[in-house]
């Protein structure tokens, strides 16, 4: 049996967080999901050296500290960040990638596309391995 992957989801929408949790519960890879409701809470969680997620899935439109501000302040480069947002501006994508996000995935409104996107992020991580994760 495979060891679970720890994923930090930074998402303020309870509906999107619940949907992501349900998708990951049915994923082919075992996942322990941790949720931060805003960028500030996520940064606090990541400052704890005992908390070692394999992946951060980050929304851009967050209260307190936005996703882009989170990327500006995030110092741990050992944990990859994938932006998963409805924001579709090319400038947001370019800025997120310039600030260290490994990938920018547009959050689809179609349920099956949303499921495929979330599952794909985690399964890509599981296939490439935790220590040398590269996206795109």
TIMI-2910 file (N, C-alpha, C, CB; in pm, 1 decimal, decimal comma, always signed):
<rs>
+----------+----------+----------+----------+----------+----------+----------+----------+----------+----------+----------+----------+------+
!      n_x !      n_y !      n_z !     ca_x !     ca_y !     ca_z !      c_x !      c_y !      c_z !     cb_x !     cb_y !     cb_z ! resn !
+----------+----------+----------+----------+----------+----------+----------+----------+----------+----------+----------+----------+------+
!    +84,2 !   -119,0 !     +0,0 !     +0,0 !     +0,0 !     +0,0 !    +88,2 !   +124,7 !     +0,0 !    -95,6 !     +0,2 !   +122,4 !  Unk !
!    +49,1 !   +220,0 !    -78,6 !   +124,1 !   +343,8 !    -95,4 !   +102,4 !   +437,8 !    +23,6 !    +83,5 !   +413,1 !   -226,0 !  Unk !
!   +208,2 !   +507,0 !    +63,8 !   +198,8 !   +606,8 !   +170,1 !   +118,6 !   +726,3 !   +119,2 !   +340,4 !   +651,5 !   +218,0 !  Unk !
!    +31,7 !   +782,9 !   +204,1 !    -50,5 !   +894,7 !   +157,1 !    +32,8 !  +1018,5 !   +123,8 !   -154,3 !   +930,0 !   +262,0 !  Unk !
!    -16,1 !  +1091,5 !    +26,6 !    +40,8 !  +1220,1 !    -10,7 !    -35,0 !  +1326,1 !    +68,8 !    +31,4 !  +1245,7 !   -166,9 !  Unk !
!    +37,3 !  +1417,3 !   +131,0 !    -26,9 !  +1527,4 !   +204,0 !    -38,1 !  +1646,6 !   +109,9 !    +53,7 !  +1565,4 !   +333,9 !  Unk !
!   -159,7 !  +1696,6 !    +95,4 !   -188,2 !  +1807,8 !     +6,5 !   -249,2 !  +1920,8 !    +88,8 !   -283,3 !  +1764,6 !   -109,2 !  Unk !
!   -193,7 !  +2041,3 !    +72,7 !   -251,5 !  +2160,2 !   +133,4 !   -333,1 !  +2232,0 !    +27,1 !   -141,0 !  +2253,7 !   +193,0 !  Unk !
!   -463,3 !  +2243,0 !    +50,7 !   -552,7 !  +2316,8 !    -37,3 !   -577,6 !  +2453,0 !    +25,4 !   -686,7 !  +2239,7 !    -61,0 !  Unk !
!   -544,4 !  +2559,1 !    -47,0 !   -567,7 !  +2695,3 !     +0,9 !   -687,0 !  +2747,6 !    -78,3 !   -439,0 !  +2788,5 !    -16,7 !  Unk !
!   -803,4 !  +2741,8 !    -15,2 !   -929,3 !  +2767,1 !    -85,0 !  -1031,7 !  +2824,2 !    +13,0 !   -983,1 !  +2637,1 !   -150,8 !  Unk !
!  -1091,9 !  +2937,7 !    -21,2 !  -1189,9 !  +2998,7 !    +68,1 !  -1333,2 !  +2956,6 !    +38,9 !  -1179,6 !  +3147,3 !    +59,5 !  Unk !
!  -1358,0 !  +2892,6 !    -72,4 !  -1492,6 !  +2848,6 !   -106,4 !  -1519,7 !  +2712,3 !    -41,7 !  -1510,7 !  +2841,2 !   -260,8 !  Unk !
!  -1613,8 !  +2705,6 !    +53,6 !  -1644,3 !  +2577,1 !   +116,4 !  -1690,1 !  +2471,9 !    +14,9 !  -1751,5 !  +2595,8 !   +222,7 !  Unk !
!  -1764,3 !  +2515,3 !    -86,6 !  -1810,3 !  +2421,7 !   -189,6 !  -1694,6 !  +2361,8 !   -268,5 !  -1906,2 !  +2491,7 !   -284,6 !  Unk !
!  -1600,1 !  +2445,8 !   -309,7 !  -1484,0 !  +2395,6 !   -384,1 !  -1395,9 !  +2307,3 !   -296,4 !  -1401,8 !  +2512,2 !   -439,9 !  Unk !
!  -1382,8 !  +2343,7 !   -168,1 !  -1302,4 !  +2261,8 !    -76,4 !  -1367,2 !  +2124,6 !    -57,5 !  -1286,0 !  +2332,8 !    +60,6 !  Unk !
!  -1499,6 !  +2120,9 !    -40,9 !  -1570,0 !  +1993,9 !    -24,8 !  -1561,1 !  +1909,8 !   -151,4 !  -1716,3 !  +2018,4 !    +11,7 !  Unk !
!  -1579,3 !  +1972,4 !   -265,2 !  -1569,2 !  +1900,2 !   -392,2 !  -1429,3 !  +1841,7 !   -410,3 !  -1603,5 !  +1993,3 !   -510,0 !  Unk !
!  -1326,7 !  +1920,6 !   -380,1 !  -1188,6 !  +1872,6 !   -391,0 !  -1165,1 !  +1755,8 !   -295,6 !  -1088,8 !  +1986,8 !   -361,4 !  Unk !
!  -1217,8 !  +1766,2 !   -173,7 !  -1204,1 !  +1657,7 !    -76,0 !  -1269,5 !  +1529,9 !   -128,3 !  -1266,9 !  +1698,3 !    +59,3 !  Unk !
!  -1387,4 !  +1540,7 !   -186,1 !  -1456,8 !  +1423,0 !   -239,1 !  -1381,1 !  +1361,8 !   -356,7 !  -1599,0 !  +1460,2 !   -282,3 !  Unk !
!  -1327,8 !  +1445,9 !   -442,4 !  -1251,3 !  +1396,0 !   -557,1 !  -1127,2 !  +1322,2 !   -508,8 !  -1211,6 !  +1512,0 !   -651,5 !  Unk !
!  -1054,9 !  +1381,8 !   -414,2 !   -931,8 !  +1320,0 !   -365,7 !   -958,1 !  +1192,0 !   -286,8 !   -855,4 !  +1418,1 !   -279,5 !  Unk !
!  -1075,1 !  +1181,2 !   -225,0 !  -1110,7 !  +1058,1 !   -153,5 !  -1124,3 !   +941,1 !   -250,1 !  -1241,5 !  +1077,2 !    -75,0 !  Unk !
!  -1157,0 !   +970,9 !   -374,9 !  -1173,2 !   +866,6 !   -476,3 !  -1053,5 !   +855,0 !   -569,5 !  -1296,7 !   +893,2 !   -557,3 !  Unk !
!   -946,8 !   +925,1 !   -539,2 !   -827,5 !   +926,6 !   -622,7 !   -754,7 !   +792,4 !   -613,0 !   -733,9 !  +1042,2 !   -581,5 !  Unk !
!   -683,6 !   +757,3 !   -716,9 !   -608,5 !   +631,3 !   -716,9 !   -489,6 !   +635,5 !   -621,7 !   -560,2 !   +599,0 !   -857,5 !  Unk !
!   -453,7 !   +754,5 !   -576,9 !   -342,6 !   +775,0 !   -483,7 !   -402,2 !   +814,8 !   -349,1 !   -241,7 !   +884,4 !   -536,3 !  Unk !
!   -358,2 !   +753,7 !   -236,3 !   -411,3 !   +797,0 !   -107,4 !   -364,8 !   +939,3 !    -73,8 !   -368,1 !   +699,3 !     +3,5 !  Unk !
!   -459,7 !  +1024,1 !    -29,4 !   -431,0 !  +1165,2 !     -3,6 !   -485,5 !  +1205,2 !   +132,5 !   -491,0 !  +1254,6 !   -114,2 !  Unk !
!   -402,9 !  +1274,4 !   +210,0 !   -447,9 !  +1344,1 !   +330,7 !   -459,1 !  +1490,3 !   +294,1 !   -349,7 !  +1322,1 !   +452,9 !  Unk !
!   -580,8 !  +1542,8 !   +294,9 !   -605,8 !  +1681,1 !   +254,8 !   -610,9 !  +1770,9 !   +377,6 !   -737,1 !  +1692,0 !   +174,6 !  Unk !
!   -536,0 !  +1880,9 !   +371,4 !   -536,1 !  +1984,6 !   +474,3 !   -586,9 !  +2111,0 !   +405,6 !   -391,3 !  +2005,7 !   +539,3 !  Unk !
!   -675,4 !  +2185,1 !   +471,3 !   -736,1 !  +2301,5 !   +407,7 !   -704,9 !  +2427,8 !   +487,4 !   -888,4 !  +2282,6 !   +394,4 !  Unk !
!   -659,6 !  +2530,2 !   +416,2 !   -643,8 !  +2664,7 !   +471,9 !   -744,0 !  +2752,6 !   +397,9 !   -494,1 !  +2719,3 !   +456,9 !  Unk !
!   -819,4 !  +2831,9 !   +472,1 !   -925,5 !  +2913,5 !   +411,9 !   -876,5 !  +3046,6 !   +357,0 !  -1032,9 !  +2938,9 !   +513,0 !  Unk !
!   -750,0 !  +3080,8 !   +382,4 !   -694,5 !  +3203,9 !   +326,9 !   -542,2 !  +3192,0 !   +321,8 !   -737,9 !  +3327,9 !   +411,3 !  Unk !
!   -479,3 !  +3285,7 !   +252,5 !   -334,5 !  +3282,0 !   +236,7 !   -258,9 !  +3297,0 !   +366,7 !   -291,6 !  +3388,4 !   +143,2 !  Unk !
!   -313,3 !  +3376,2 !   +458,2 !   -247,1 !  +3396,1 !   +587,1 !   -240,6 !  +3265,1 !   +666,0 !   -320,4 !  +3503,7 !   +669,0 !  Unk !
!   -352,3 !  +3193,2 !   +671,9 !   -356,3 !  +3065,7 !   +742,8 !   -260,9 !  +2965,0 !   +677,2 !   -500,6 !  +3009,8 !   +745,4 !  Unk !
!   -254,7 !  +2964,2 !   +546,2 !   -164,7 !  +2872,9 !   +475,2 !    -18,7 !  +2900,8 !   +510,7 !   -185,1 !  +2884,9 !   +323,4 !  Unk !
!    +19,2 !  +3027,4 !   +514,3 !   +157,6 !  +3061,7 !   +549,5 !   +190,7 !  +3019,1 !   +691,7 !   +181,1 !  +3212,3 !   +533,7 !  Unk !
!    +96,1 !  +3036,1 !   +783,4 !   +117,0 !  +2992,0 !   +921,4 !   +136,3 !  +2840,2 !   +924,9 !     -2,8 !  +3033,8 !  +1011,3 !  Unk !
!    +53,0 !  +2767,7 !   +853,6 !    +64,9 !  +2621,3 !   +850,8 !   +200,9 !  +2578,4 !   +795,0 !    -48,6 !  +2559,8 !   +766,3 !  Unk !
!   +245,9 !  +2645,4 !   +689,8 !   +370,9 !  +2606,5 !   +623,1 !   +495,6 !  +2647,7 !   +701,6 !   +376,2 !  +2667,6 !   +484,5 !  Unk !
!   +481,7 !  +2739,4 !   +794,7 !   +596,6 !  +2775,9 !   +879,8 !   +629,4 !  +2667,1 !   +980,1 !   +568,9 !  +2906,3 !   +953,7 !  Unk !
!   +533,9 !  +2580,4 !  +1007,2 !   +555,4 !  +2467,9 !  +1097,5 !   +638,2 !  +2362,8 !  +1023,2 !   +418,8 !  +2407,8 !  +1147,7 !  Unk !
!   +762,0 !  +2343,8 !  +1064,2 !   +853,2 !  +2251,8 !   +994,6 !   +807,7 !  +2106,5 !  +1001,3 !   +992,2 !  +2263,2 !  +1053,0 !  Unk !
!   +719,3 !  +2074,1 !  +1095,6 !   +669,4 !  +1936,2 !  +1103,8 !   +560,9 !  +1909,9 !   +999,8 !   +614,7 !  +1907,6 !  +1244,4 !  Unk !
!   +502,1 !  +2016,1 !   +947,6 !   +400,8 !  +2001,9 !   +843,1 !   +471,3 !  +2001,4 !   +708,9 !   +294,2 !  +2116,2 !   +850,3 !  Unk !
!   +469,5 !  +1886,5 !   +643,3 !   +543,2 !  +1870,1 !   +517,6 !   +451,1 !  +1818,6 !   +407,7 !   +662,2 !  +1774,0 !   +536,6 !  Unk !
!   +370,9 !  +1907,9 !   +351,1 !   +286,4 !  +1861,9 !   +240,4 !   +371,3 !  +1831,7 !   +117,6 !   +179,0 !  +1967,2 !   +206,4 !  Unk !
!   +318,5 !  +1745,9 !    +34,2 !   +384,8 !  +1713,9 !    -91,8 !   +346,6 !  +1811,8 !   -201,7 !   +350,7 !  +1572,3 !   -134,7 !  Unk !
!   +234,5 !  +1881,9 !   -180,5 !   +181,1 !  +1971,3 !   -282,6 !    +92,8 !  +2076,2 !   -217,3 !   +102,0 !  +1892,5 !   -389,2 !  Unk !
!    +98,6 !  +2199,7 !   -269,7 !     +5,6 !  +2306,0 !   -231,1 !    -77,2 !  +2338,4 !   -354,6 !    +81,3 !  +2434,4 !   -176,1 !  Unk !
!   -209,2 !  +2330,7 !   -339,3 !   -301,8 !  +2372,8 !   -444,5 !   -358,4 !  +2506,7 !   -399,1 !   -417,1 !  +2265,1 !   -470,6 !  Unk !
!   -333,1 !  +2611,0 !   -476,2 !   -359,2 !  +2748,6 !   -433,7 !   -459,0 !  +2819,8 !   -523,6 !   -230,3 !  +2826,7 !   -430,3 !  Unk !
!   -565,1 !  +2870,7 !   -463,4 !   -656,3 !  +2960,8 !   -533,2 !   -593,8 !  +3100,3 !   -531,6 !   -799,5 !  +2961,2 !   -466,8 !  Unk !
!   -624,7 !  +3184,6 !   -626,9 !   -570,8 !  +3320,7 !   -626,9 !   -660,0 !  +3419,3 !   -552,9 !   -550,7 !  +3367,9 !   -768,5 !  Unk !
!   -790,5 !  +3399,4 !   -563,1 !   -886,3 !  +3493,0 !   -504,3 !   -916,7 !  +3450,5 !   -361,2 !  -1016,7 !  +3499,7 !   -588,5 !  Unk !
!   -834,4 !  +3501,4 !   -268,4 !   -845,1 !  +3463,5 !   -127,4 !   -857,8 !  +3586,7 !    -39,3 !   -723,7 !  +3380,4 !    -84,4 !  Unk !
!   -923,2 !  +3571,9 !    +76,8 !   -925,5 !  +3683,6 !   +172,5 !   -792,0 !  +3694,4 !   +246,7 !  -1041,1 !  +3665,7 !   +273,8 !  Unk !
!   -774,7 !  +3803,9 !   +315,2 !   -657,6 !  +3835,1 !   +396,9 !   -530,8 !  +3847,4 !   +314,5 !   -639,0 !  +3729,6 !   +502,5 !  Unk !
!   -477,7 !  +3738,8 !   +266,1 !   -359,8 !  +3741,8 !   +178,6 !   -398,7 !  +3668,2 !    +50,6 !   -232,1 !  +3675,6 !   +247,9 !  Unk !
!   -395,1 !  +3736,0 !    -62,2 !   -433,6 !  +3675,5 !   -189,6 !   -333,7 !  +3567,8 !   -230,4 !   -443,9 !  +3782,7 !   -299,4 !  Unk !
!   -370,4 !  +3491,3 !   -330,3 !   -281,1 !  +3387,8 !   -379,6 !   -148,7 !  +3443,4 !   -430,8 !   -348,9 !  +3310,4 !   -488,8 !  Unk !
!   -153,4 !  +3556,2 !   -501,1 !    -29,0 !  +3615,1 !   -551,9 !    +57,4 !  +3667,8 !   -437,5 !    -59,9 !  +3728,5 !   -651,3 !  Unk !
!     -4,7 !  +3728,4 !   -336,8 !    +71,8 !  +3774,6 !   -219,1 !   +129,7 !  +3655,1 !   -143,2 !    -18,5 !  +3859,7 !   -124,4 !  Unk !
!    +53,7 !  +3545,7 !   -137,4 !   +103,4 !  +3423,0 !    -75,5 !   +232,2 !  +3379,2 !   -145,7 !     -3,8 !  +3310,2 !    -81,9 !  Unk !
!   +229,2 !  +3376,8 !   -278,3 !   +347,3 !  +3334,9 !   -355,1 !   +465,6 !  +3428,1 !   -329,8 !   +314,9 !  +3331,2 !   -505,6 !  Unk !
!   +439,4 !  +3557,0 !   -312,5 !   +547,2 !  +3651,7 !   -282,3 !   +612,1 !  +3621,3 !   -147,8 !   +493,6 !  +3795,1 !   -282,9 !  Unk !
!   +533,0 !  +3576,4 !    -50,7 !   +582,5 !  +3555,0 !    +85,0 !   +627,4 !  +3411,3 !   +112,0 !   +476,0 !  +3592,9 !   +183,4 !  Unk !
!   +589,5 !  +3319,1 !    +27,8 !   +619,1 !  +3176,8 !    +47,8 !   +767,1 !  +3151,1 !    +21,9 !   +531,4 !  +3088,2 !    -45,3 !  Unk !
!   +837,1 !  +3098,9 !   +119,3 !   +982,1 !  +3082,1 !   +108,7 !  +1027,3 !  +2937,4 !    +86,8 !  +1046,8 !  +3135,1 !   +232,2 !  Unk !
!   +942,8 !  +2841,9 !   +120,5 !   +982,6 !  +2701,0 !   +106,4 !   +968,7 !  +2658,9 !    -39,0 !   +896,8 !  +2609,0 !   +198,2 !  Unk !
!  +1078,8 !  +2631,1 !   -100,4 !  +1075,3 !  +2590,5 !   -241,3 !  +1075,7 !  +2438,2 !   -256,2 !  +1194,7 !  +2650,4 !   -316,4 !  Unk !
!  +1078,6 !  +2366,5 !   -141,7 !  +1078,5 !  +2220,7 !   -146,0 !   +938,5 !  +2163,2 !   -165,5 !  +1139,1 !  +2165,4 !    -18,9 !  Unk !
!   +835,2 !  +2247,1 !   -154,6 !   +698,2 !  +2201,8 !   -173,6 !   +640,3 !  +2274,9 !   -295,0 !   +611,6 !  +2227,2 !    -45,0 !  Unk !
!   +606,1 !  +2202,0 !   -400,4 !   +554,2 !  +2268,2 !   -520,4 !   +415,4 !  +2326,5 !   -498,3 !   +550,6 !  +2170,5 !   -636,3 !  Unk !
!   +391,2 !  +2438,7 !   -565,6 !   +261,6 !  +2506,7 !   -561,1 !   +201,1 !  +2503,3 !   -700,7 !   +276,0 !  +2654,0 !   -509,4 !  Unk !
!    +75,8 !  +2457,2 !   -706,8 !     -0,2 !  +2462,6 !   -830,7 !   -114,6 !  +2559,7 !   -807,9 !    -52,3 !  +2320,6 !   -874,0 !  Unk !
!   -120,9 !  +2663,2 !   -889,1 !   -232,0 !  +2757,6 !   -881,4 !   -350,8 !  +2694,2 !   -951,6 !   -195,0 !  +2896,3 !   -945,6 !  Unk !
!   -464,3 !  +2693,7 !   -882,6 !   -588,4 !  +2635,9 !   -935,0 !   -696,1 !  +2741,0 !   -914,6 !   -625,8 !  +2498,6 !   -863,5 !  Unk !
!   -723,2 !  +2819,1 !  -1018,3 !   -805,1 !  +2938,8 !  -1002,2 !   -896,6 !  +2962,1 !  -1121,3 !   -717,0 !  +3059,6 !   -981,2 !  Unk !
!  -1007,2 !  +3031,2 !  -1095,7 !  -1095,8 !  +3072,8 !  -1204,7 !  -1039,2 !  +3193,1 !  -1278,1 !  -1235,4 !  +3105,3 !  -1151,2 !  Unk !
!   -942,1 !  +3260,1 !  -1217,7 !   -880,5 !  +3375,9 !  -1282,9 !   -816,5 !  +3330,0 !  -1414,0 !   -774,3 !  +3443,7 !  -1189,4 !  Unk !
!   -857,1 !  +3392,6 !  -1522,2 !   -808,5 !  +3347,9 !  -1652,8 !   -723,7 !  +3452,9 !  -1724,3 !   -925,4 !  +3310,0 !  -1740,2 !  Unk !
!   -686,0 !  +3557,5 !  -1653,0 !   -602,8 !  +3660,5 !  -1715,1 !   -461,8 !  +3606,1 !  -1736,2 !   -599,5 !  +3789,2 !  -1627,8 !  Unk !
!   -408,5 !  +3628,3 !  -1852,9 !   -272,5 !  +3582,6 !  -1884,5 !   -170,2 !  +3646,0 !  -1789,9 !   -237,0 !  +3616,2 !  -2031,0 !  Unk !
!   -193,9 !  +3770,5 !  -1751,3 !   -103,3 !  +3838,8 !  -1659,6 !    -97,0 !  +3767,7 !  -1524,0 !   -147,3 !  +3984,4 !  -1640,8 !  Unk !
!   -212,5 !  +3721,0 !  -1473,7 !   -214,6 !  +3645,0 !  -1347,6 !   -131,6 !  +3517,8 !  -1361,0 !   -360,0 !  +3609,8 !  -1307,1 !  Unk !
!   -147,9 !  +3448,2 !  -1471,7 !    -73,3 !  +3324,4 !  -1495,3 !    +76,7 !  +3352,2 !  -1499,1 !   -118,5 !  +3258,1 !  -1627,0 !  Unk !
!   +116,3 !  +3451,7 !  -1575,0 !   +258,6 !  +3484,7 !  -1587,2 !   +318,1 !  +3526,0 !  -1453,2 !   +278,6 !  +3596,4 !  -1689,3 !  Unk !
!   +244,5 !  +3607,0 !  -1378,1 !   +293,5 !  +3652,2 !  -1248,1 !   +304,6 !  +3536,2 !  -1149,5 !   +201,5 !  +3760,4 !  -1191,4 !  Unk !
!   +204,3 !  +3449,2 !  -1146,2 !   +207,9 !  +3333,7 !  -1056,2 !   +328,1 !  +3245,0 !  -1086,9 !    +77,9 !  +3252,3 !  -1067,5 !  Unk !
!   +353,6 !  +3219,8 !  -1213,3 !   +468,1 !  +3136,3 !  -1252,1 !   +600,0 !  +3207,4 !  -1219,3 !   +461,6 !  +3102,1 !  -1403,7 !  Unk !
!   +604,8 !  +3338,2 !  -1240,3 !   +726,1 !  +3414,4 !  -1208,3 !   +753,3 !  +3414,8 !  -1058,1 !   +713,7 !  +3558,6 !  -1259,6 !  Unk !
!   +647,7 !  +3407,0 !   -977,8 !   +662,8 !  +3407,0 !   -832,3 !   +689,4 !  +3267,3 !   -775,3 !   +538,5 !  +3465,0 !   -768,1 !  Unk !
!   +699,9 !  +3168,5 !   -861,9 !   +739,6 !  +3036,6 !   -813,3 !   +638,7 !  +2924,9 !   -825,1 !   +775,9 !  +3047,8 !   -675,9 !  Unk !
!   +517,8 !  +2953,9 !   -872,0 !   +422,2 !  +2845,0 !   -892,2 !   +477,9 !  +2750,1 !   -998,2 !   +281,6 !  +2900,0 !   -934,4 !  Unk !
!   +460,3 !  +2622,0 !   -977,4 !   +510,8 !  +2523,3 !  -1074,2 !   +418,3 !  +2508,6 !  -1194,1 !   +528,7 !  +2387,7 !  -1006,7 !  Unk !
!   +289,0 !  +2533,7 !  -1169,0 !   +191,9 !  +2518,7 !  -1276,7 !    +72,5 !  +2607,9 !  -1247,5 !   +147,9 !  +2370,6 !  -1292,8 !  Unk !
!     +2,1 !  +2647,2 !  -1352,8 !   -118,8 !  +2727,8 !  -1340,8 !   -229,7 !  +2652,6 !  -1412,5 !    -99,1 !  +2872,5 !  -1400,3 !  Unk !
!   -329,1 !  +2608,5 !  -1336,9 !   -439,5 !  +2531,5 !  -1393,2 !   -566,5 !  +2613,9 !  -1377,6 !   -453,5 !  +2391,4 !  -1323,6 !  Unk !
!   -635,2 !  +2637,6 !  -1490,0 !   -760,7 !  +2711,8 !  -1484,5 !   -867,8 !  +2620,0 !  -1424,8 !   -802,9 !  +2763,5 !  -1627,1 !  Unk !
!   -937,9 !  +2669,7 !  -1323,4 !  -1040,9 !  +2591,5 !  -1254,4 !  -1164,4 !  +2583,8 !  -1344,2 !  -1076,5 !  +2654,7 !  -1115,0 !  Unk !
!  -1194,9 !  +2464,4 !  -1393,3 !  -1310,5 !  +2451,9 !  -1483,3 !  -1442,4 !  +2456,8 !  -1406,8 !  -1301,9 !  +2321,5 !  -1562,8 !  Unk !
!  -1549,2 !  +2492,5 !  -1477,9 !  -1681,6 !  +2493,5 !  -1417,5 !  -1753,6 !  +2360,8 !  -1440,7 !  -1764,4 !  +2609,1 !  -1473,4 !  Unk !
!  -1709,9 !  +2283,6 !  -1538,0 !  -1766,4 !  +2152,8 !  -1566,9 !  -1717,4 !  +2052,5 !  -1461,1 !  -1727,5 !  +2106,1 !  -1710,9 !  Unk !
!  -1807,0 !  +1974,6 !  -1403,7 !  -1773,4 !  +1883,1 !  -1294,9 !  -1668,9 !  +1779,1 !  -1336,2 !  -1898,7 !  +1813,0 !  -1246,0 !  Unk !
!  -1684,8 !  +1719,8 !  -1451,9 !  -1589,4 !  +1617,0 !  -1494,5 !  -1451,8 !  +1678,2 !  -1521,1 !  -1640,7 !  +1545,0 !  -1620,8 !  Unk !
!  -1447,3 !  +1794,9 !  -1581,8 !  -1319,1 !  +1862,2 !  -1605,8 !  -1253,2 !  +1901,4 !  -1473,7 !  -1339,1 !  +1987,0 !  -1694,3 !  Unk !
!  -1332,9 !  +1944,2 !  -1376,9 !  -1281,6 !  +1980,0 !  -1244,0 !  -1222,2 !  +1854,8 !  -1178,7 !  -1395,2 !  +2041,6 !  -1154,0 !  Unk !
!  -1295,7 !  +1744,5 !  -1183,7 !  -1248,8 !  +1617,6 !  -1127,3 !  -1118,2 !  +1574,3 !  -1192,8 !  -1355,6 !  +1508,2 !  -1144,6 !  Unk !
!  -1113,7 !  +1580,8 !  -1323,8 !   -992,8 !  +1541,5 !  -1397,4 !   -874,1 !  +1630,0 !  -1361,0 !  -1017,8 !  +1547,9 !  -1548,4 !  Unk !
!   -897,3 !  +1760,8 !  -1344,5 !   -788,8 !  +1853,6 !  -1311,6 !   -731,3 !  +1823,3 !  -1173,4 !   -838,6 !  +1999,1 !  -1317,5 !  Unk !
!   -818,0 !  +1806,1 !  -1073,4 !   -771,4 !  +1778,7 !   -937,1 !   -701,0 !  +1644,3 !   -930,0 !   -888,7 !  +1781,9 !   -838,3 !  Unk !
!   -761,6 !  +1541,8 !   -985,7 !   -699,4 !  +1409,0 !   -984,9 !   -566,7 !  +1411,1 !  -1058,8 !   -792,9 !  +1305,2 !  -1047,9 !  Unk !
!   -562,5 !  +1482,7 !  -1169,6 !   -440,3 !  +1489,7 !  -1249,3 !   -324,5 !  +1551,5 !  -1173,4 !   -465,2 !  +1568,0 !  -1374,9 !  Unk !
!   -350,8 !  +1656,5 !  -1094,6 !   -243,6 !  +1720,2 !  -1016,4 !   -180,9 !  +1620,9 !   -919,1 !   -298,0 !  +1842,1 !   -939,3 !  Unk !
!   -264,3 !  +1546,6 !   -848,2 !   -215,2 !  +1453,9 !   -746,7 !   -150,2 !  +1332,3 !   -810,9 !   -329,0 !  +1410,3 !   -654,5 !  Unk !
!   -210,6 !  +1280,0 !   -915,1 !   -154,1 !  +1162,2 !   -980,4 !    -21,3 !  +1194,7 !  -1048,2 !   -252,8 !  +1106,0 !  -1082,7 !  Unk !
!     -8,6 !  +1314,7 !  -1102,7 !   +118,4 !  +1357,3 !  -1161,8 !   +227,2 !  +1361,6 !  -1055,1 !   +103,7 !  +1495,6 !  -1229,3 !  Unk !
!   +191,4 !  +1410,0 !   -937,6 !   +284,9 !  +1415,2 !   -825,2 !   +326,6 !  +1274,5 !   -784,9 !   +222,0 !  +1488,8 !   -705,2 !  Unk !
!   +230,9 !  +1182,0 !   -778,0 !   +260,1 !  +1045,1 !   -735,6 !   +350,2 !   +974,0 !   -836,3 !   +130,2 !   +966,3 !   -717,0 !  Unk !
!   +328,8 !   +998,8 !   -964,1 !   +408,0 !   +932,1 !  -1068,6 !   +549,7 !   +988,3 !  -1074,3 !   +340,0 !   +947,6 !  -1205,9 !  Unk !
!   +565,8 !  +1120,5 !  -1060,4 !   +697,7 !  +1179,6 !  -1072,0 !   +780,2 !  +1165,4 !   -945,5 !   +685,4 !  +1323,6 !  -1107,6 !  Unk !
!   +714,3 !  +1139,0 !   -834,5 !   +786,7 !  +1122,2 !   -708,7 !   +789,4 !  +1250,2 !   -629,0 !   +928,1 !  +1075,1 !   -734,6 !  Unk !
!   +790,8 !  +1235,7 !   -497,0 !   +783,0 !  +1349,9 !   -406,5 !   +908,8 !  +1436,4 !   -407,2 !   +756,4 !  +1301,7 !   -267,1 !  Unk !
!  +1022,6 !  +1377,5 !   -429,2 !  +1146,5 !  +1453,8 !   -411,8 !  +1184,9 !  +1536,0 !   -534,6 !  +1259,1 !  +1360,1 !   -377,9 !  Unk !
!  +1139,0 !  +1498,8 !   -649,6 !  +1180,5 !  +1570,8 !   -770,8 !  +1059,0 !  +1604,9 !   -856,5 !  +1281,6 !  +1486,8 !   -852,4 !  Unk !
!   +967,9 !  +1676,3 !   -799,3 !   +843,7 !  +1706,6 !   -868,8 !   +863,6 !  +1821,7 !   -966,7 !   +733,1 !  +1740,5 !   -768,5 !  Unk !
!   +825,7 !  +1798,3 !  -1089,5 !   +822,6 !  +1905,2 !  -1188,4 !   +688,4 !  +1894,7 !  -1261,1 !   +944,8 !  +1895,6 !  -1289,1 !  Unk !
!   +631,2 !  +2006,9 !  -1292,9 !   +505,1 !  +2010,2 !  -1363,2 !   +526,0 !  +2074,2 !  -1499,4 !   +398,6 !  +2086,3 !  -1282,0 !  Unk !
!   +427,5 !  +2060,1 !  -1585,1 !   +422,4 !  +2117,5 !  -1720,6 !   +500,7 !  +2042,5 !  -1820,5 !   +469,8 !  +2255,4 !  -1719,6 !  Unk !
+----------+----------+----------+----------+----------+----------+----------+----------+----------+----------+----------+----------+------+
</rs>
